[in-house]
Amino acid sequence: RPNTVVDPHNEMVLNRLIELLFECIPSTFIQAMALVKEQNSTVALLSFVSSVMTVSFISASISIEKDVSSKARSESPNFYGFCPLDSPRRTVCVCFCVFFISFFQLTAKV
């Protein structure tokens, strides 16, 4: 856009990163502490899992939205392009990204 200071896509990524760093990740740590305190609490476990999935989905969506961008693929074709452009395969890619990011988060917190 000609009259904007920051590209709208980069602004969206920045907003998601701020949300991730200052809301989602601290919330995950708080939920992990609550889970340790109350070991048999189903509510604490569900809250922790939802926090982990939120962080995973936001992280995956940032990566995939940048990857499927035609501008990014044309500027750096060797770097971008891991995610397919057709919808069914992109859905599988998103699911795998969310799963692996969740797995890495859980291993880091345990």
Phi, psi and omega in degrees: 000135186288330185258020180250148178282319182240141175302134183303324179294316178294326177295319178296316178298317179298317178297320178292322177295320177297316177298319180295313185287324188252355178234303188289312182293314175299323178298322178296318178295320178297318179294324178295319178295321178295324179293323178291320180295313183248088191291334182255022184268116177291323180296317179296321178294315178296322178295318178296314180297320179294325177294317178297317180293325178296313178299318181295315182294318179296317179297315180295320182293325176298312181296315186287322178296323176290322183292322182274358178294127180295328178295314180294321180291326179283327180283322182224073184294336179281340182263314181264151178128012180285335182262128180295156181273339180281147190299313183297317180287329176294322177299317177297318179297317178297316180298316178296318179298315179297317180298312183291322177295320177298316179299316180295322177297316181295322178290330178285331184268346183270000000 
